[in-house]
Amino acid sequence: MTATLAQIETSTRLLADEVEAWLAQITPAAPANPLPASPVPAPERGFDIAALVAAGLAEVERNERATAAAQQYARPTLLDRITRRHLRPAHLASVHIRRAAAVLATAGWCRGELTDTSGRHCILGALQAVAAEADTALRSHVHIRAAMTDPAPYARPSDAYLARLDAEARACGLDPADVRRRHDIAVANNIGQLTVGAVLELLERAAAIAESAGD
């Protein structure tokens, strides 16, 4: 049975809470009375200020480039404006993902919440903020997960945890595989991606994968 869009939205909210609870569980607690930090000796040759500044400027440029590209891809054409097709729910996953990227590029990116009080979104929150057919949203999750090719630099859930997610998904009439994909996307958003530029580049890779598949 294919889940309705309302079911996907509700389960996404629950999944966001679930991911935050899991992250809190695996994050080591700070000691009750932390000891004073030990002085860190300065490196023998000091810091390479020029290299640090260059790296920071490169990251700013990367973020600006990815933001401009995301906004450009989702900008409606003249034909879109005439036919108003850009206002219809997305049918193709590549369109859905790029519209979500434009939302992130415009409203901002956040962690730990679908949408924060400033109106910024996480990846799943941006996907949810863009109108799309239910099957399209499911395919978008598939393509984004496929674009996450780098080994995860964080702890993976236990088999028991994933089994419980699967059971809860089946009880709600949802596809357990899609719930797992959204879980991976949420964790990657919260602790796997470091900047909005990296997030937007991930979404563009996913959109390109969808496009190459005719979606």
PyMOL commands that set and color helices and strands:
alter all, ss='L'
color gray80, all
select helices_A, chain A and resi 5-26+49-73+78-83+85-87+93-107+123-129+134-147+159-171+176-192+196-212
alter helices_A, ss='H'
color red, helices_A
deselect
rebuild
show_as cartoon
